[in-house]
Amino acid sequence: MSERDQLRTLIHDLAVVRGRVVLSSGREADYYIDLRRVTLHHAAAPLVGAVMNELTADWDYDAVGGLTLGADPVAGAMLHAANATPSRLTPLDAFVVRKSEKTHGLQRRIEGPDVSGRKVLAVEDTSTTGGSVLTAVDALREAGAEIVGVAVIVDRGAREAVEAAGLPYRAAYDLDDLGL
């Protein structure tokens, strides 16, 4: 079974929760995809890194991240998988975008290595409206980063909004892939 097939199985078995829920977008749904059950799982996290790196292998970037919390384990998995791959020519860094600037310390909105002047990939675990990842994109642009694209593990409908913002968009899986 391929890594992509293994990850799809783990998403289906661990992350799809049936029942009425309100999503972060405010929309209601009959199911929830709790990808932290996958991105923080001992067997699934390495697959997340491998699948997301494969998905974006033809894009030129050297840092990955997005809005905390959904993007954090995705970026970490990609960082570890990429840097364990001897064929990758450029080391991959990760970063975390806060929802707002800190009011203490260095008062940074983007934590981790500096993104100014760098080509970055904005990621998210799952996205319905694109709101979270586009918030991260705005912060990254303000910090001087060049966004090469947006990638998510599961697309719940954000493609149109992200592409309308002028960004290339990829998803490892869509709802049909998961039987939803």
C-alpha atoms as a printed R data frame, in Angstrom:
    type eleno elety resid chain resno       x      y      z
1   ATOM     1    CA   MET     A     1   0.000  0.000  0.000
2   ATOM     2    CA   SER     A     2   1.393  3.449 -0.928
3   ATOM     3    CA   GLU     A     3   2.055  6.136  1.691
4   ATOM     4    CA   ARG     A     4  -0.839  8.129  0.226
5   ATOM     5    CA   ASP     A     5  -3.194  5.157  0.601
6   ATOM     6    CA   GLN     A     6  -1.949  4.484  4.135
7   ATOM     7    CA   LEU     A     7  -2.571  8.104  5.142
8   ATOM     8    CA   ARG     A     8  -6.040  8.119  3.568
9   ATOM     9    CA   THR     A     9  -6.919  5.016  5.606
10  ATOM    10    CA   LEU     A    10  -5.658  6.603  8.830
11  ATOM    11    CA   ILE     A    11  -7.596  9.815  8.132
12  ATOM    12    CA   HIS     A    12 -10.749  7.810  7.529
13  ATOM    13    CA   ASP     A    13 -10.254  5.614 10.615
14  ATOM    14    CA   LEU     A    14  -8.949  8.211 13.090
15  ATOM    15    CA   ALA     A    15 -10.093 11.663 12.034
16  ATOM    16    CA   VAL     A    16 -13.592 11.491 10.547
17  ATOM    17    CA   VAL     A    17 -16.097 12.037 13.346
18  ATOM    18    CA   ARG     A    18 -19.799 11.781 12.526
19  ATOM    19    CA   GLY     A    19 -22.331 14.095 14.172
20  ATOM    20    CA   ARG     A    20 -23.537 17.704 13.988
21  ATOM    21    CA   VAL     A    21 -20.721 20.232 14.475
22  ATOM    22    CA   VAL     A    22 -20.032 23.921 13.922
23  ATOM    23    CA   LEU     A    23 -16.846 24.477 11.927
24  ATOM    24    CA   SER     A    24 -14.385 27.330 12.531
25  ATOM    25    CA   SER     A    25 -15.926 28.999  9.473
26  ATOM    26    CA   GLY     A    26 -19.253 29.108 11.354
27  ATOM    27    CA   ARG     A    27 -20.831 26.626  8.972
28  ATOM    28    CA   GLU     A    28 -22.601 23.543 10.300
29  ATOM    29    CA   ALA     A    29 -21.754 20.049  9.114
30  ATOM    30    CA   ASP     A    30 -22.837 16.460  9.767
31  ATOM    31    CA   TYR     A    31 -19.247 15.358 10.312
32  ATOM    32    CA   TYR     A    32 -15.943 16.770 11.492
33  ATOM    33    CA   ILE     A    33 -12.480 15.949 10.212
34  ATOM    34    CA   ASP     A    34 -10.256 16.204 13.292
35  ATOM    35    CA   LEU     A    35  -6.891 16.030 11.580
36  ATOM    36    CA   ARG     A    36  -4.956 16.620 14.798
37  ATOM    37    CA   ARG     A    37  -5.842 12.993 15.514
38  ATOM    38    CA   VAL     A    38  -3.703 12.240 12.450
39  ATOM    39    CA   THR     A    39  -1.035 14.960 12.385
40  ATOM    40    CA   LEU     A    40  -0.084 14.202 15.989
41  ATOM    41    CA   HIS     A    41  -0.312 10.392 15.665
42  ATOM    42    CA   HIS     A    42   2.883  8.310 15.830
43  ATOM    43    CA   ALA     A    43   2.225  6.402 12.598
44  ATOM    44    CA   ALA     A    44   0.345  9.054 10.642
45  ATOM    45    CA   ALA     A    45   2.559 12.131 11.181
46  ATOM    46    CA   PRO     A    46   5.483 10.763  9.134
47  ATOM    47    CA   LEU     A    47   3.018  9.937  6.355
48  ATOM    48    CA   VAL     A    48   1.671 13.503  6.488
49  ATOM    49    CA   GLY     A    49   5.184 14.819  5.891
50  ATOM    50    CA   ALA     A    50   5.882 12.411  3.049
51  ATOM    51    CA   VAL     A    51   2.538 12.928  1.287
52  ATOM    52    CA   MET     A    52   2.573 16.727  1.594
53  ATOM    53    CA   ASN     A    53   6.176 16.955  0.398
54  ATOM    54    CA   GLU     A    54   5.323 14.732 -2.568
55  ATOM    55    CA   LEU     A    55   2.242 16.862 -3.313
56  ATOM    56    CA   THR     A    56   4.353 20.029 -3.509
57  ATOM    57    CA   ALA     A    57   7.638 18.570 -4.804
58  ATOM    58    CA   ASP     A    58   7.581 20.668 -7.976
59  ATOM    59    CA   TRP     A    59   7.140 23.963 -6.079
60  ATOM    60    CA   ASP     A    60  10.261 25.920 -5.118
61  ATOM    61    CA   TYR     A    61  10.145 26.837 -1.402
62  ATOM    62    CA   ASP     A    62  12.466 26.585  1.587
63  ATOM    63    CA   ALA     A    63  10.100 27.231  4.507
64  ATOM    64    CA   VAL     A    64   6.662 25.914  5.376
65  ATOM    65    CA   GLY     A    65   4.010 26.862  7.922
66  ATOM    66    CA   GLY     A    66   0.709 28.537  8.533
67  ATOM    67    CA   LEU     A    67  -1.729 29.793 11.117
68  ATOM    68    CA   THR     A    68  -1.399 28.112 14.483
69  ATOM    69    CA   LEU     A    69  -2.743 25.439 15.426
70  ATOM    70    CA   GLY     A    70  -3.862 23.423 12.426
71  ATOM    71    CA   ALA     A    71  -0.765 24.149 10.361
72  ATOM    72    CA   ASP     A    72   1.843 23.557 13.071
73  ATOM    73    CA   PRO     A    73   2.046 19.752 13.028
74  ATOM    74    CA   VAL     A    74   1.725 19.708  9.229
75  ATOM    75    CA   ALA     A    75   4.732 22.012  8.887
76  ATOM    76    CA   GLY     A    76   6.696 20.012 11.474
77  ATOM    77    CA   ALA     A    77   5.982 16.742  9.692
78  ATOM    78    CA   MET     A    78   7.040 18.230  6.365
79  ATOM    79    CA   LEU     A    79  10.225 19.688  7.871
80  ATOM    80    CA   HIS     A    80  11.279 16.339  9.336
81  ATOM    81    CA   ALA     A    81  10.375 14.320  6.241
82  ATOM    82    CA   ALA     A    82  12.128 16.740  3.873
83  ATOM    83    CA   ASN     A    83  15.300 16.992  5.901
84  ATOM    84    CA   ALA     A    84  15.492 13.194  6.164
85  ATOM    85    CA   THR     A    85  15.382 12.928  2.360
86  ATOM    86    CA   PRO     A    86  18.923 12.928  0.958
87  ATOM    87    CA   SER     A    87  17.706 13.993 -2.497
88  ATOM    88    CA   ARG     A    88  16.328 17.336 -1.259
89  ATOM    89    CA   LEU     A    89  18.791 20.010 -2.328
90  ATOM    90    CA   THR     A    90  17.610 22.777  0.020
91  ATOM    91    CA   PRO     A    91  16.982 22.292  3.739
92  ATOM    92    CA   LEU     A    92  13.377 23.011  4.749
93  ATOM    93    CA   ASP     A    93  12.535 25.269  7.694
94  ATOM    94    CA   ALA     A    94   9.185 25.619  9.416
95  ATOM    95    CA   PHE     A    95   7.444 28.631 10.953
96  ATOM    96    CA   VAL     A    96   4.311 29.377 12.970
97  ATOM    97    CA   VAL     A    97   1.976 32.291 12.248
98  ATOM    98    CA   ARG     A    98   0.188 33.634 15.323
99  ATOM    99    CA   LYS     A    99  -3.353 34.966 15.056
100 ATOM   100    CA   SER     A   100  -2.009 38.292 16.359
101 ATOM   101    CA   GLU     A   101   1.332 39.748 17.430
102 ATOM   102    CA   LYS     A   102   2.616 38.942 20.888
103 ATOM   103    CA   THR     A   103   2.482 41.844 23.303
104 ATOM   104    CA   HIS     A   104   5.665 40.798 25.108
105 ATOM   105    CA   GLY     A   105   9.135 39.506 24.276
106 ATOM   106    CA   LEU     A   106  10.084 40.144 20.652
107 ATOM   107    CA   GLN     A   107   6.416 40.806 19.782
108 ATOM   108    CA   ARG     A   108   6.626 38.619 16.689
109 ATOM   109    CA   ARG     A   109   3.653 37.393 14.742
110 ATOM   110    CA   ILE     A   110   5.675 34.792 12.853
111 ATOM   111    CA   GLU     A   111   7.795 32.478 15.005
112 ATOM   112    CA   GLY     A   112  10.765 30.479 13.814
113 ATOM   113    CA   PRO     A   113  13.362 31.336 11.190
114 ATOM   114    CA   ASP     A   114  12.886 34.714  9.480
115 ATOM   115    CA   VAL     A   115  10.683 34.483  6.365
116 ATOM   116    CA   SER     A   116  11.537 37.883  4.878
117 ATOM   117    CA   GLY     A   117  12.709 37.458  1.286
118 ATOM   118    CA   ARG     A   118  12.107 33.703  1.350
119 ATOM   119    CA   LYS     A   119   9.893 31.492 -0.791
120 ATOM   120    CA   VAL     A   120   7.374 29.888  1.540
121 ATOM   121    CA   LEU     A   121   4.556 27.371  1.358
122 ATOM   122    CA   ALA     A   122   1.434 28.110  3.411
123 ATOM   123    CA   VAL     A   123  -0.198 24.958  4.784
124 ATOM   124    CA   GLU     A   124  -3.252 23.946  6.765
125 ATOM   125    CA   ASP     A   125  -4.603 20.609  7.918
126 ATOM   126    CA   THR     A   126  -8.092 21.101  6.467
127 ATOM   127    CA   SER     A   127  -9.876 24.120  5.056
128 ATOM   128    CA   THR     A   128 -13.506 24.905  4.303
129 ATOM   129    CA   THR     A   129 -13.439 28.625  3.463
130 ATOM   130    CA   GLY     A   130  -9.695 29.318  3.237
131 ATOM   131    CA   GLY     A   131  -9.982 31.878  6.040
132 ATOM   132    CA   SER     A   132  -7.203 30.569  8.272
133 ATOM   133    CA   VAL     A   133  -4.662 29.978  5.544
134 ATOM   134    CA   LEU     A   134  -5.417 33.333  3.908
135 ATOM   135    CA   THR     A   135  -4.930 35.055  7.284
136 ATOM   136    CA   ALA     A   136  -1.509 33.393  7.420
137 ATOM   137    CA   VAL     A   137  -0.779 34.471  3.830
138 ATOM   138    CA   ASP     A   138  -1.540 38.105  4.713
139 ATOM   139    CA   ALA     A   139   0.848 37.972  7.694
140 ATOM   140    CA   LEU     A   140   3.541 36.307  5.591
141 ATOM   141    CA   ARG     A   141   3.263 38.958  2.896
142 ATOM   142    CA   GLU     A   142   3.493 41.703  5.542
143 ATOM   143    CA   ALA     A   143   6.693 40.008  6.772
144 ATOM   144    CA   GLY     A   144   8.179 40.087  3.269
145 ATOM   145    CA   ALA     A   145   7.763 36.427  2.310
146 ATOM   146    CA   GLU     A   146   6.985 35.240 -1.202
147 ATOM   147    CA   ILE     A   147   4.130 32.722 -1.051
148 ATOM   148    CA   VAL     A   148   4.567 30.043 -3.718
149 ATOM   149    CA   GLY     A   149   1.270 28.331 -2.961
150 ATOM   150    CA   VAL     A   150  -1.124 26.844 -0.447
151 ATOM   151    CA   ALA     A   151  -1.380 23.137  0.366
152 ATOM   152    CA   VAL     A   152  -3.785 21.342  2.685
153 ATOM   153    CA   ILE     A   153  -4.190 17.728  3.692
154 ATOM   154    CA   VAL     A   154  -7.986 17.716  3.187
155 ATOM   155    CA   ASP     A   155  -9.930 20.263  1.146
156 ATOM   156    CA   ARG     A   156 -13.458 20.890  2.386
157 ATOM   157    CA   GLY     A   157 -14.144 23.622 -0.180
158 ATOM   158    CA   ALA     A   158 -11.449 26.309  0.145
159 ATOM   159    CA   ARG     A   159 -10.004 25.927 -3.354
160 ATOM   160    CA   GLU     A   160 -12.125 28.677 -4.913
161 ATOM   161    CA   ALA     A   161 -11.299 31.282 -2.234
162 ATOM   162    CA   VAL     A   162  -7.570 30.547 -2.274
163 ATOM   163    CA   GLU     A   163  -7.354 30.578 -6.055
164 ATOM   164    CA   ALA     A   164  -9.455 33.802 -6.139
165 ATOM   165    CA   ALA     A   165  -6.722 35.308 -3.939
166 ATOM   166    CA   GLY     A   166  -4.286 34.524 -6.768
167 ATOM   167    CA   LEU     A   167  -2.558 31.569 -5.148
168 ATOM   168    CA   PRO     A   168  -1.906 28.077 -6.495
169 ATOM   169    CA   TYR     A   169  -3.742 25.519 -4.347
170 ATOM   170    CA   ARG     A   170  -3.297 21.813 -3.794
171 ATOM   171    CA   ALA     A   171  -4.970 19.301 -1.528
172 ATOM   172    CA   ALA     A   172  -3.755 15.794 -0.832
173 ATOM   173    CA   TYR     A   173  -7.381 14.644 -0.490
174 ATOM   174    CA   ASP     A   174 -10.849 15.975 -1.080
175 ATOM   175    CA   LEU     A   175 -14.145 14.846  0.392
176 ATOM   176    CA   ASP     A   176 -14.732 12.330 -2.399
177 ATOM   177    CA   ASP     A   177 -11.363 10.685 -1.614
178 ATOM   178    CA   LEU     A   178 -12.622 10.153  1.950
179 ATOM   179    CA   GLY     A   179 -16.099  8.997  0.947
180 ATOM   180    CA   LEU     A   180 -17.748 12.097  2.446
